[in-house]
Amino acid sequence: MNNEMTRVFPIYAAAFAIIYVIVEQQNLPLFTYHPRQGQFGWLRELSAAPNAPAMHWFGWIFTSLIGAGVVSLAALPLVKGREPPAWIGWAIPLAVMIVFVFLFRNFFLPR
């Protein structure tokens, strides 16, 4: 694999984590899955039928994958001559996990 591509992996990991927080909080899925009907729909859709959930998680993941890929491609010229700090590939995703624990604290804490 190309040396520049391996240099961009920490940037991809950091970008994915940051974009995922934004996409999840703003509910911006690329598509919605309706498991009872076995159907997909573009962008965010409401439930297709009563008592049938609409799943956005898969759409959030794909939106984050594409966004992180775009950020990584944009960063390729920047990492050509130097290596980005390796800590951004693990520190930023770890910080995002802590952010999610805070955002969903009411789910984890007893009432």
Biopython code that builds the backbone (N, CA, C, O; Angstrom):
import numpy as np
from Bio.PDB.StructureBuilder import StructureBuilder

atoms = [
    (1, "MET", "N", (0.837, -1.185, 0.000)),
    (1, "MET", "CA", (0.000, 0.000, 0.000)),
    (1, "MET", "C", (0.877, 1.242, 0.000)),
    (1, "MET", "O", (1.955, 1.258, 0.594)),
    (2, "ASN", "N", (0.422, 2.232, -0.643)),
    (2, "ASN", "CA", (1.104, 3.512, -0.795)),
    (2, "ASN", "C", (1.405, 4.135, 0.574)),
    (2, "ASN", "O", (0.561, 4.097, 1.470)),
    (3, "ASN", "N", (2.600, 4.706, 0.737)),
    (3, "ASN", "CA", (3.005, 5.298, 2.009)),
    (3, "ASN", "C", (2.121, 6.476, 2.399)),
    (3, "ASN", "O", (1.820, 6.654, 3.579)),
    (4, "GLU", "N", (1.696, 7.292, 1.415)),
    (4, "GLU", "CA", (0.814, 8.416, 1.723)),
    (4, "GLU", "C", (-0.534, 7.927, 2.238)),
    (4, "GLU", "O", (-1.140, 8.567, 3.097)),
    (5, "MET", "N", (-1.006, 6.803, 1.721)),
    (5, "MET", "CA", (-2.288, 6.256, 2.169)),
    (5, "MET", "C", (-2.206, 5.812, 3.623)),
    (5, "MET", "O", (-3.141, 6.039, 4.391)),
    (6, "THR", "N", (-1.097, 5.178, 4.013)),
    (6, "THR", "CA", (-0.977, 4.758, 5.406)),
    (6, "THR", "C", (-0.822, 5.955, 6.329)),
    (6, "THR", "O", (-1.198, 5.882, 7.499)),
    (7, "ARG", "N", (-0.278, 7.050, 5.830)),
    (7, "ARG", "CA", (-0.152, 8.255, 6.654)),
    (7, "ARG", "C", (-1.497, 8.914, 6.907)),
    (7, "ARG", "O", (-1.655, 9.632, 7.894)),
    (8, "VAL", "N", (-2.452, 8.686, 6.045)),
    (8, "VAL", "CA", (-3.741, 9.346, 6.174)),
    (8, "VAL", "C", (-4.704, 8.547, 7.065)),
    (8, "VAL", "O", (-5.766, 9.064, 7.410)),
    (9, "PHE", "N", (-4.378, 7.326, 7.444)),
    (9, "PHE", "CA", (-5.259, 6.521, 8.287)),
    (9, "PHE", "C", (-5.612, 7.180, 9.622)),
    (9, "PHE", "O", (-6.782, 7.145, 10.003)),
    (10, "PRO", "N", (-4.662, 7.782, 10.358)),
    (10, "PRO", "CA", (-5.055, 8.471, 11.596)),
    (10, "PRO", "C", (-6.027, 9.623, 11.344)),
    (10, "PRO", "O", (-6.916, 9.880, 12.156)),
    (11, "ILE", "N", (-5.854, 10.304, 10.234)),
    (11, "ILE", "CA", (-6.767, 11.402, 9.890)),
    (11, "ILE", "C", (-8.152, 10.835, 9.579)),
    (11, "ILE", "O", (-9.163, 11.425, 9.960)),
    (12, "TYR", "N", (-8.202, 9.703, 8.894)),
    (12, "TYR", "CA", (-9.478, 9.058, 8.588)),
    (12, "TYR", "C", (-10.201, 8.670, 9.880)),
    (12, "TYR", "O", (-11.398, 8.920, 10.021)),
    (13, "ALA", "N", (-9.480, 8.062, 10.817)),
    (13, "ALA", "CA", (-10.095, 7.633, 12.073)),
    (13, "ALA", "C", (-10.645, 8.824, 12.855)),
    (13, "ALA", "O", (-11.753, 8.762, 13.387)),
    (14, "ALA", "N", (-9.883, 9.888, 12.924)),
    (14, "ALA", "CA", (-10.325, 11.084, 13.646)),
    (14, "ALA", "C", (-11.519, 11.726, 12.944)),
    (14, "ALA", "O", (-12.487, 12.120, 13.596)),
    (15, "ALA", "N", (-11.453, 11.832, 11.626)),
    (15, "ALA", "CA", (-12.548, 12.450, 10.870)),
    (15, "ALA", "C", (-13.822, 11.623, 10.993)),
    (15, "ALA", "O", (-14.906, 12.182, 11.159)),
    (16, "PHE", "N", (-13.708, 10.302, 10.915)),
    (16, "PHE", "CA", (-14.883, 9.441, 11.045)),
    (16, "PHE", "C", (-15.565, 9.663, 12.387)),
    (16, "PHE", "O", (-16.786, 9.810, 12.452)),
    (17, "ALA", "N", (-14.778, 9.686, 13.454)),
    (17, "ALA", "CA", (-15.353, 9.842, 14.791)),
    (17, "ALA", "C", (-16.057, 11.186, 14.945)),
    (17, "ALA", "O", (-17.163, 11.248, 15.483)),
    (18, "ILE", "N", (-15.436, 12.246, 14.483)),
    (18, "ILE", "CA", (-16.028, 13.583, 14.614)),
    (18, "ILE", "C", (-17.283, 13.699, 13.748)),
    (18, "ILE", "O", (-18.306, 14.219, 14.195)),
    (19, "ILE", "N", (-17.201, 13.219, 12.521)),
    (19, "ILE", "CA", (-18.362, 13.285, 11.622)),
    (19, "ILE", "C", (-19.504, 12.437, 12.177)),
    (19, "ILE", "O", (-20.666, 12.832, 12.073)),
    (20, "TYR", "N", (-19.198, 11.280, 12.764)),
    (20, "TYR", "CA", (-20.249, 10.418, 13.303)),
    (20, "TYR", "C", (-21.020, 11.127, 14.409)),
    (20, "TYR", "O", (-22.246, 11.020, 14.463)),
    (21, "VAL", "N", (-20.336, 11.846, 15.290)),
    (21, "VAL", "CA", (-21.037, 12.587, 16.350)),
    (21, "VAL", "C", (-22.003, 13.593, 15.736)),
    (21, "VAL", "O", (-23.157, 13.685, 16.153)),
    (22, "ILE", "N", (-21.537, 14.337, 14.758)),
    (22, "ILE", "CA", (-22.376, 15.355, 14.124)),
    (22, "ILE", "C", (-23.563, 14.712, 13.406)),
    (22, "ILE", "O", (-24.698, 15.167, 13.544)),
    (23, "VAL", "N", (-23.300, 13.662, 12.646)),
    (23, "VAL", "CA", (-24.354, 12.990, 11.886)),
    (23, "VAL", "C", (-25.400, 12.386, 12.825)),
    (23, "VAL", "O", (-26.598, 12.482, 12.560)),
    (24, "GLU", "N", (-24.959, 11.771, 13.906)),
    (24, "GLU", "CA", (-25.894, 11.150, 14.846)),
    (24, "GLU", "C", (-26.722, 12.201, 15.566)),
    (24, "GLU", "O", (-27.935, 12.045, 15.704)),
    (25, "GLN", "N", (-26.088, 13.261, 16.021)),
    (25, "GLN", "CA", (-26.809, 14.288, 16.764)),
    (25, "GLN", "C", (-27.781, 15.068, 15.877)),
    (25, "GLN", "O", (-28.834, 15.497, 16.347)),
    (26, "GLN", "N", (-27.443, 15.255, 14.612)),
    (26, "GLN", "CA", (-28.324, 15.982, 13.686)),
    (26, "GLN", "C", (-29.258, 15.029, 12.922)),
    (26, "GLN", "O", (-30.105, 15.475, 12.148)),
    (27, "ASN", "N", (-29.099, 13.727, 13.142)),
    (27, "ASN", "CA", (-29.895, 12.680, 12.476)),
    (27, "ASN", "C", (-29.862, 12.864, 10.960)),
    (27, "ASN", "O", (-30.883, 13.135, 10.328)),
    (28, "LEU", "N", (-28.665, 12.709, 10.394)),
    (28, "LEU", "CA", (-28.447, 12.887, 8.955)),
    (28, "LEU", "C", (-27.994, 11.582, 8.292)),
    (28, "LEU", "O", (-26.865, 11.505, 7.806)),
    (29, "PRO", "N", (-28.848, 10.558, 8.263)),
    (29, "PRO", "CA", (-28.428, 9.309, 7.622)),
    (29, "PRO", "C", (-28.448, 9.417, 6.109)),
    (29, "PRO", "O", (-29.242, 10.170, 5.545)),
    (30, "LEU", "N", (-27.587, 8.675, 5.459)),
    (30, "LEU", "CA", (-27.578, 8.588, 4.004)),
    (30, "LEU", "C", (-28.807, 7.814, 3.522)),
    (30, "LEU", "O", (-29.355, 8.092, 2.456)),
    (31, "PHE", "N", (-29.224, 6.843, 4.327)),
    (31, "PHE", "CA", (-30.426, 6.079, 4.022)),
    (31, "PHE", "C", (-31.044, 5.576, 5.312)),
    (31, "PHE", "O", (-30.408, 5.591, 6.366)),
    (32, "THR", "N", (-32.285, 5.132, 5.222)),
    (32, "THR", "CA", (-33.025, 4.568, 6.350)),
    (32, "THR", "C", (-33.415, 3.138, 5.986)),
    (32, "THR", "O", (-33.805, 2.853, 4.854)),
    (33, "TYR", "N", (-33.304, 2.250, 6.964)),
    (33, "TYR", "CA", (-33.691, 0.860, 6.750)),
    (33, "TYR", "C", (-34.966, 0.592, 7.530)),
    (33, "TYR", "O", (-35.067, 0.941, 8.706)),
    (34, "HIS", "N", (-35.936, -0.028, 6.875)),
    (34, "HIS", "CA", (-37.202, -0.420, 7.499)),
    (34, "HIS", "C", (-37.190, -1.944, 7.609)),
    (34, "HIS", "O", (-37.526, -2.637, 6.648)),
    (35, "PRO", "N", (-36.798, -2.478, 8.791)),
    (35, "PRO", "CA", (-36.589, -3.922, 8.901)),
    (35, "PRO", "C", (-37.855, -4.765, 8.726)),
    (35, "PRO", "O", (-37.777, -5.867, 8.183)),
    (36, "ARG", "N", (-39.003, -4.283, 9.166)),
    (36, "ARG", "CA", (-40.227, -5.082, 9.008)),
    (36, "ARG", "C", (-40.604, -5.258, 7.545)),
    (36, "ARG", "O", (-41.099, -6.309, 7.137)),
    (37, "GLN", "N", (-40.365, -4.222, 6.771)),
    (37, "GLN", "CA", (-40.680, -4.298, 5.351)),
    (37, "GLN", "C", (-39.486, -4.791, 4.533)),
    (37, "GLN", "O", (-39.646, -5.194, 3.381)),
    (38, "GLY", "N", (-38.286, -4.759, 5.129)),
    (38, "GLY", "CA", (-37.070, -5.146, 4.406)),
    (38, "GLY", "C", (-36.729, -4.163, 3.301)),
    (38, "GLY", "O", (-36.216, -4.554, 2.252)),
    (39, "GLN", "N", (-37.012, -2.888, 3.535)),
    (39, "GLN", "CA", (-36.798, -1.869, 2.513)),
    (39, "GLN", "C", (-35.838, -0.801, 2.989)),
    (39, "GLN", "O", (-35.711, -0.536, 4.185)),
    (40, "PHE", "N", (-35.161, -0.192, 2.020)),
    (40, "PHE", "CA", (-34.295, 0.954, 2.267)),
    (40, "PHE", "C", (-34.934, 2.183, 1.631)),
    (40, "PHE", "O", (-35.626, 2.086, 0.617)),
    (41, "GLY", "N", (-34.690, 3.339, 2.243)),
    (41, "GLY", "CA", (-35.138, 4.603, 1.670)),
    (41, "GLY", "C", (-34.016, 5.615, 1.774)),
    (41, "GLY", "O", (-33.203, 5.546, 2.696)),
    (42, "TRP", "N", (-33.961, 6.552, 0.844)),
    (42, "TRP", "CA", (-32.904, 7.559, 0.853)),
    (42, "TRP", "C", (-33.120, 8.568, 1.966)),
    (42, "TRP", "O", (-34.250, 8.946, 2.276)),
    (43, "LEU", "N", (-32.026, 8.992, 2.556)),
    (43, "LEU", "CA", (-31.991, 9.992, 3.622)),
    (43, "LEU", "C", (-32.865, 9.559, 4.791)),
    (43, "LEU", "O", (-33.111, 8.367, 4.975)),
    (44, "ARG", "N", (-33.334, 10.514, 5.579)),
    (44, "ARG", "CA", (-34.102, 10.178, 6.781)),
    (44, "ARG", "C", (-35.564, 10.027, 6.419)),
    (44, "ARG", "O", (-36.171, 10.923, 5.831)),
    (45, "GLU", "N", (-36.115, 8.894, 6.776)),
    (45, "GLU", "CA", (-37.528, 8.633, 6.569)),
    (45, "GLU", "C", (-38.156, 8.254, 7.891)),
    (45, "GLU", "O", (-37.499, 7.687, 8.763)),
    (46, "LEU", "N", (-39.411, 8.564, 8.033)),
    (46, "LEU", "CA", (-40.159, 8.131, 9.201)),
    (46, "LEU", "C", (-40.530, 6.666, 9.024)),
    (46, "LEU", "O", (-40.342, 6.085, 7.955)),
    (47, "SER", "N", (-41.050, 6.094, 10.070)),
    (47, "SER", "CA", (-41.450, 4.699, 10.017)),
    (47, "SER", "C", (-42.463, 4.487, 8.905)),
    (47, "SER", "O", (-43.358, 5.307, 8.700)),
    (48, "ALA", "N", (-42.314, 3.378, 8.190)),
    (48, "ALA", "CA", (-43.181, 3.096, 7.051)),
    (48, "ALA", "C", (-44.556, 2.584, 7.470)),
    (48, "ALA", "O", (-45.511, 2.682, 6.698)),
    (49, "ALA", "N", (-44.669, 2.044, 8.671)),
    (49, "ALA", "CA", (-45.937, 1.490, 9.140)),
    (49, "ALA", "C", (-46.018, 1.652, 10.660)),
    (49, "ALA", "O", (-44.992, 1.801, 11.323)),
    (50, "PRO", "N", (-47.224, 1.623, 11.206)),
    (50, "PRO", "CA", (-47.356, 1.697, 12.667)),
    (50, "PRO", "C", (-46.654, 0.510, 13.332)),
    (50, "PRO", "O", (-46.684, -0.610, 12.821)),
    (51, "ASN", "N", (-46.036, 0.769, 14.456)),
    (51, "ASN", "CA", (-45.296, -0.257, 15.215)),
    (51, "ASN", "C", (-44.169, -0.896, 14.421)),
    (51, "ASN", "O", (-43.799, -2.041, 14.677)),
    (52, "ALA", "N", (-43.630, -0.174, 13.472)),
    (52, "ALA", "CA", (-42.486, -0.660, 12.691)),
    (52, "ALA", "C", (-41.382, 0.390, 12.790)),
    (52, "ALA", "O", (-41.564, 1.520, 12.336)),
    (53, "PRO", "N", (-40.240, 0.030, 13.378)),
    (53, "PRO", "CA", (-39.180, 1.024, 13.552)),
    (53, "PRO", "C", (-38.480, 1.369, 12.234)),
    (53, "PRO", "O", (-38.421, 0.566, 11.303)),
    (54, "ALA", "N", (-37.970, 2.560, 12.197)),
    (54, "ALA", "CA", (-37.100, 2.975, 11.093)),
    (54, "ALA", "C", (-35.687, 3.057, 11.659)),
    (54, "ALA", "O", (-35.456, 3.760, 12.643)),
    (55, "MET", "N", (-34.747, 2.351, 11.052)),
    (55, "MET", "CA", (-33.383, 2.292, 11.565)),
    (55, "MET", "C", (-32.494, 3.251, 10.779)),
    (55, "MET", "O", (-32.374, 3.152, 9.558)),
    (56, "HIS", "N", (-31.877, 4.175, 11.501)),
    (56, "HIS", "CA", (-31.005, 5.154, 10.869)),
    (56, "HIS", "C", (-29.525, 4.844, 11.070)),
    (56, "HIS", "O", (-28.683, 5.462, 10.418)),
    (57, "TRP", "N", (-29.189, 3.922, 11.938)),
    (57, "TRP", "CA", (-27.800, 3.675, 12.304)),
    (57, "TRP", "C", (-26.939, 3.324, 11.090)),
    (57, "TRP", "O", (-25.835, 3.847, 10.941)),
    (58, "PHE", "N", (-27.436, 2.448, 10.231)),
    (58, "PHE", "CA", (-26.666, 2.070, 9.042)),
    (58, "PHE", "C", (-26.379, 3.289, 8.176)),
    (58, "PHE", "O", (-25.284, 3.431, 7.632)),
    (59, "GLY", "N", (-27.363, 4.163, 8.051)),
    (59, "GLY", "CA", (-27.186, 5.385, 7.276)),
    (59, "GLY", "C", (-26.175, 6.322, 7.900)),
    (59, "GLY", "O", (-25.414, 6.976, 7.187)),
    (60, "TRP", "N", (-26.156, 6.398, 9.233)),
    (60, "TRP", "CA", (-25.164, 7.240, 9.921)),
    (60, "TRP", "C", (-23.760, 6.716, 9.648)),
    (60, "TRP", "O", (-22.837, 7.492, 9.401)),
    (61, "ILE", "N", (-23.604, 5.400, 9.694)),
    (61, "ILE", "CA", (-22.294, 4.789, 9.461)),
    (61, "ILE", "C", (-21.806, 5.111, 8.044)),
    (61, "ILE", "O", (-20.664, 5.534, 7.865)),
    (62, "PHE", "N", (-22.663, 4.915, 7.044)),
    (62, "PHE", "CA", (-22.244, 5.169, 5.668)),
    (62, "PHE", "C", (-21.996, 6.652, 5.413)),
    (62, "PHE", "O", (-21.082, 7.000, 4.665)),
    (63, "THR", "N", (-22.789, 7.528, 6.019)),
    (63, "THR", "CA", (-22.547, 8.959, 5.884)),
    (63, "THR", "C", (-21.179, 9.310, 6.454)),
    (63, "THR", "O", (-20.435, 10.091, 5.861)),
    (64, "SER", "N", (-20.848, 8.729, 7.610)),
    (64, "SER", "CA", (-19.547, 8.985, 8.243)),
    (64, "SER", "C", (-18.402, 8.402, 7.425)),
    (64, "SER", "O", (-17.344, 9.020, 7.318)),
    (65, "LEU", "N", (-18.601, 7.221, 6.848)),
    (65, "LEU", "CA", (-17.568, 6.615, 5.994)),
    (65, "LEU", "C", (-17.241, 7.507, 4.805)),
    (65, "LEU", "O", (-16.073, 7.744, 4.498)),
    (66, "ILE", "N", (-18.262, 7.991, 4.152)),
    (66, "ILE", "CA", (-18.056, 8.845, 2.980)),
    (66, "ILE", "C", (-17.421, 10.173, 3.387)),
    (66, "ILE", "O", (-16.485, 10.638, 2.737)),
    (67, "GLY", "N", (-17.920, 10.778, 4.452)),
    (67, "GLY", "CA", (-17.358, 12.049, 4.917)),
    (67, "GLY", "C", (-15.896, 11.922, 5.310)),
    (67, "GLY", "O", (-15.081, 12.777, 4.965)),
    (68, "ALA", "N", (-15.559, 10.852, 6.035)),
    (68, "ALA", "CA", (-14.163, 10.642, 6.434)),
    (68, "ALA", "C", (-13.282, 10.364, 5.216)),
    (68, "ALA", "O", (-12.117, 10.761, 5.185)),
    (69, "GLY", "N", (-13.836, 9.685, 4.220)),
    (69, "GLY", "CA", (-13.077, 9.461, 2.987)),
    (69, "GLY", "C", (-12.767, 10.758, 2.264)),
    (69, "GLY", "O", (-11.666, 10.938, 1.745)),
    (70, "VAL", "N", (-13.745, 11.668, 2.228)),
    (70, "VAL", "CA", (-13.529, 12.965, 1.580)),
    (70, "VAL", "C", (-12.470, 13.764, 2.333)),
    (70, "VAL", "O", (-11.587, 14.366, 1.722)),
    (71, "VAL", "N", (-12.563, 13.768, 3.670)),
    (71, "VAL", "CA", (-11.563, 14.485, 4.473)),
    (71, "VAL", "C", (-10.176, 13.877, 4.256)),
    (71, "VAL", "O", (-9.193, 14.610, 4.151)),
    (72, "SER", "N", (-10.087, 12.556, 4.188)),
    (72, "SER", "CA", (-8.803, 11.888, 3.978)),
    (72, "SER", "C", (-8.203, 12.222, 2.618)),
    (72, "SER", "O", (-7.002, 12.467, 2.500)),
    (73, "LEU", "N", (-9.047, 12.229, 1.599)),
    (73, "LEU", "CA", (-8.547, 12.594, 0.266)),
    (73, "LEU", "C", (-8.073, 14.037, 0.233)),
    (73, "LEU", "O", (-7.077, 14.354, -0.418)),
    (74, "ALA", "N", (-8.785, 14.911, 0.932)),
    (74, "ALA", "CA", (-8.368, 16.313, 0.986)),
    (74, "ALA", "C", (-7.056, 16.461, 1.765)),
    (74, "ALA", "O", (-6.284, 17.383, 1.503)),
    (75, "ALA", "N", (-6.800, 15.562, 2.716)),
    (75, "ALA", "CA", (-5.596, 15.640, 3.532)),
    (75, "ALA", "C", (-4.377, 15.007, 2.861)),
    (75, "ALA", "O", (-3.250, 15.220, 3.308)),
    (76, "LEU", "N", (-4.585, 14.241, 1.805)),
    (76, "LEU", "CA", (-3.446, 13.581, 1.144)),
    (76, "LEU", "C", (-2.326, 14.547, 0.758)),
    (76, "LEU", "O", (-1.165, 14.241, 1.031)),
    (77, "PRO", "N", (-2.608, 15.690, 0.140)),
    (77, "PRO", "CA", (-1.503, 16.602, -0.188)),
    (77, "PRO", "C", (-0.788, 17.145, 1.059)),
    (77, "PRO", "O", (0.396, 17.479, 1.001)),
    (78, "LEU", "N", (-1.501, 17.229, 2.170)),
    (78, "LEU", "CA", (-0.899, 17.764, 3.395)),
    (78, "LEU", "C", (0.056, 16.776, 4.059)),
    (78, "LEU", "O", (1.003, 17.189, 4.729)),
    (79, "VAL", "N", (-0.181, 15.482, 3.882)),
    (79, "VAL", "CA", (0.667, 14.475, 4.540)),
    (79, "VAL", "C", (1.762, 13.964, 3.613)),
    (79, "VAL", "O", (2.498, 13.047, 3.978)),
    (80, "LYS", "N", (1.881, 14.534, 2.436)),
    (80, "LYS", "CA", (2.864, 14.041, 1.466)),
    (80, "LYS", "C", (4.293, 14.062, 2.005)),
    (80, "LYS", "O", (5.038, 13.101, 1.811)),
    (81, "GLY", "N", (4.677, 15.129, 2.669)),
    (81, "GLY", "CA", (6.051, 15.229, 3.135)),
    (81, "GLY", "C", (6.242, 14.916, 4.601)),
    (81, "GLY", "O", (7.379, 14.810, 5.061)),
    (82, "ARG", "N", (5.181, 14.768, 5.335)),
    (82, "ARG", "CA", (5.337, 14.536, 6.788)),
    (82, "ARG", "C", (4.248, 13.601, 7.297)),
    (82, "ARG", "O", (3.200, 13.421, 6.677)),
    (83, "GLU", "N", (4.532, 13.037, 8.407)),
    (83, "GLU", "CA", (3.620, 12.098, 9.057)),
    (83, "GLU", "C", (2.773, 12.850, 10.081)),
    (83, "GLU", "O", (3.320, 13.579, 10.907)),
    (84, "PRO", "N", (1.437, 12.687, 10.045)),
    (84, "PRO", "CA", (0.631, 13.324, 11.083)),
    (84, "PRO", "C", (0.862, 12.612, 12.418)),
    (84, "PRO", "O", (1.251, 11.444, 12.430)),
    (85, "PRO", "N", (0.632, 13.283, 13.516)),
    (85, "PRO", "CA", (0.835, 12.620, 14.811)),
    (85, "PRO", "C", (-0.086, 11.403, 14.935)),
    (85, "PRO", "O", (-1.282, 11.479, 14.650)),
    (86, "ALA", "N", (0.489, 10.292, 15.362)),
    (86, "ALA", "CA", (-0.273, 9.038, 15.457)),
    (86, "ALA", "C", (-1.375, 9.116, 16.510)),
    (86, "ALA", "O", (-2.376, 8.406, 16.412)),
    (87, "TRP", "N", (-1.199, 9.972, 17.514)),
    (87, "TRP", "CA", (-2.184, 10.027, 18.597)),
    (87, "TRP", "C", (-3.555, 10.483, 18.117)),
    (87, "TRP", "O", (-4.554, 10.165, 18.762)),
    (88, "ILE", "N", (-3.643, 11.223, 17.003)),
    (88, "ILE", "CA", (-4.965, 11.660, 16.578)),
    (88, "ILE", "C", (-5.828, 10.488, 16.121)),
    (88, "ILE", "O", (-7.056, 10.580, 16.136)),
    (89, "GLY", "N", (-5.203, 9.393, 15.717)),
    (89, "GLY", "CA", (-5.943, 8.211, 15.297)),
    (89, "GLY", "C", (-6.582, 7.458, 16.432)),
    (89, "GLY", "O", (-7.493, 6.665, 16.193)),
    (90, "TRP", "N", (-6.142, 7.671, 17.672)),
    (90, "TRP", "CA", (-6.777, 6.998, 18.802)),
    (90, "TRP", "C", (-7.324, 7.982, 19.830)),
    (90, "TRP", "O", (-8.319, 7.676, 20.488)),
    (91, "ALA", "N", (-6.710, 9.150, 19.990)),
    (91, "ALA", "CA", (-7.162, 10.089, 21.029)),
    (91, "ALA", "C", (-8.508, 10.723, 20.679)),
    (91, "ALA", "O", (-9.378, 10.852, 21.540)),
    (92, "ILE", "N", (-8.677, 11.115, 19.425)),
    (92, "ILE", "CA", (-9.938, 11.741, 19.038)),
    (92, "ILE", "C", (-11.092, 10.734, 19.082)),
    (92, "ILE", "O", (-12.143, 11.076, 19.625)),
    (93, "PRO", "N", (-10.963, 9.518, 18.547)),
    (93, "PRO", "CA", (-12.057, 8.554, 18.723)),
    (93, "PRO", "C", (-12.346, 8.239, 20.194)),
    (93, "PRO", "O", (-13.503, 8.044, 20.565)),
    (94, "LEU", "N", (-11.317, 8.189, 21.024)),
    (94, "LEU", "CA", (-11.534, 7.973, 22.459)),
    (94, "LEU", "C", (-12.306, 9.137, 23.066)),
    (94, "LEU", "O", (-13.208, 8.923, 23.876)),
    (95, "ALA", "N", (-11.965, 10.358, 22.687)),
    (95, "ALA", "CA", (-12.699, 11.533, 23.170)),
    (95, "ALA", "C", (-14.149, 11.498, 22.701)),
    (95, "ALA", "O", (-15.051, 11.888, 23.443)),
    (96, "VAL", "N", (-14.375, 11.036, 21.485)),
    (96, "VAL", "CA", (-15.747, 10.926, 20.975)),
    (96, "VAL", "C", (-16.539, 9.896, 21.783)),
    (96, "VAL", "O", (-17.725, 10.100, 22.041)),
    (97, "MET", "N", (-15.911, 8.810, 22.181)),
    (97, "MET", "CA", (-16.592, 7.834, 23.036)),
    (97, "MET", "C", (-17.018, 8.468, 24.355)),
    (97, "MET", "O", (-18.121, 8.221, 24.843)),
    (98, "ILE", "N", (-16.150, 9.276, 24.922)),
    (98, "ILE", "CA", (-16.480, 9.971, 26.168)),
    (98, "ILE", "C", (-17.632, 10.952, 25.937)),
    (98, "ILE", "O", (-18.515, 11.084, 26.785)),
    (99, "VAL", "N", (-17.625, 11.631, 24.806)),
    (99, "VAL", "CA", (-18.729, 12.535, 24.459)),
    (99, "VAL", "C", (-20.039, 11.761, 24.377)),
    (99, "VAL", "O", (-21.062, 12.236, 24.870)),
    (100, "PHE", "N", (-20.029, 10.575, 23.762)),
    (100, "PHE", "CA", (-21.249, 9.784, 23.661)),
    (100, "PHE", "C", (-21.719, 9.289, 25.021)),
    (100, "PHE", "O", (-22.924, 9.236, 25.269)),
    (101, "VAL", "N", (-20.811, 8.930, 25.895)),
    (101, "VAL", "CA", (-21.215, 8.538, 27.247)),
    (101, "VAL", "C", (-21.920, 9.716, 27.927)),
    (101, "VAL", "O", (-22.927, 9.526, 28.610)),
    (102, "PHE", "N", (-21.400, 10.918, 27.744)),
    (102, "PHE", "CA", (-22.046, 12.099, 28.308)),
    (102, "PHE", "C", (-23.413, 12.340, 27.670)),
    (102, "PHE", "O", (-24.387, 12.601, 28.376)),
    (103, "LEU", "N", (-23.491, 12.255, 26.347)),
    (103, "LEU", "CA", (-24.752, 12.517, 25.662)),
    (103, "LEU", "C", (-25.839, 11.511, 26.030)),
    (103, "LEU", "O", (-27.017, 11.861, 26.099)),
    (104, "PHE", "N", (-25.442, 10.265, 26.265)),
    (104, "PHE", "CA", (-26.409, 9.224, 26.597)),
    (104, "PHE", "C", (-26.376, 8.848, 28.076)),
    (104, "PHE", "O", (-26.744, 7.733, 28.447)),
    (105, "ARG", "N", (-25.939, 9.771, 28.909)),
    (105, "ARG", "CA", (-25.818, 9.485, 30.344)),
    (105, "ARG", "C", (-27.146, 9.089, 30.966)),
    (105, "ARG", "O", (-27.155, 8.260, 31.876)),
    (106, "ASN", "N", (-28.255, 9.636, 30.522)),
    (106, "ASN", "CA", (-29.554, 9.292, 31.090)),
    (106, "ASN", "C", (-29.954, 7.863, 30.756)),
    (106, "ASN", "O", (-30.743, 7.254, 31.479)),
    (107, "PHE", "N", (-29.429, 7.333, 29.691)),
    (107, "PHE", "CA", (-29.692, 5.931, 29.336)),
    (107, "PHE", "C", (-28.971, 4.986, 30.292)),
    (107, "PHE", "O", (-29.497, 3.926, 30.631)),
    (108, "PHE", "N", (-27.760, 5.367, 30.732)),
    (108, "PHE", "CA", (-26.944, 4.492, 31.566)),
    (108, "PHE", "C", (-27.199, 4.660, 33.062)),
    (108, "PHE", "O", (-27.018, 3.714, 33.829)),
    (109, "LEU", "N", (-27.609, 5.837, 33.478)),
    (109, "LEU", "CA", (-27.805, 6.102, 34.898)),
    (109, "LEU", "C", (-29.215, 5.729, 35.330)),
    (109, "LEU", "O", (-30.174, 5.953, 34.591)),
    (110, "PRO", "N", (-29.346, 5.151, 36.546)),
    (110, "PRO", "CA", (-30.697, 4.829, 37.027)),
    (110, "PRO", "C", (-31.463, 6.111, 37.342)),
    (110, "PRO", "O", (-30.879, 7.132, 37.706)),
    (111, "ARG", "N", (-32.737, 6.037, 37.197)),
    (111, "ARG", "CA", (-33.585, 7.220, 37.464)),
    (111, "ARG", "C", (-34.153, 7.199, 38.846)),
    (111, "ARG", "O", (-34.882, 8.114, 39.227)),
]
sb = StructureBuilder()
sb.init_structure("model")
sb.init_model(0)
sb.init_chain("A")
sb.init_seg("    ")
for serial, (resi, resn, name, xyz) in enumerate(atoms, 1):
    if name == "N":
        sb.init_residue(resn, " ", resi, " ")
    sb.init_atom(name, np.array(xyz, "f"), 0.0, 1.0, " ", f" {name:<3s}", serial, name[0])
structure = sb.get_structure()
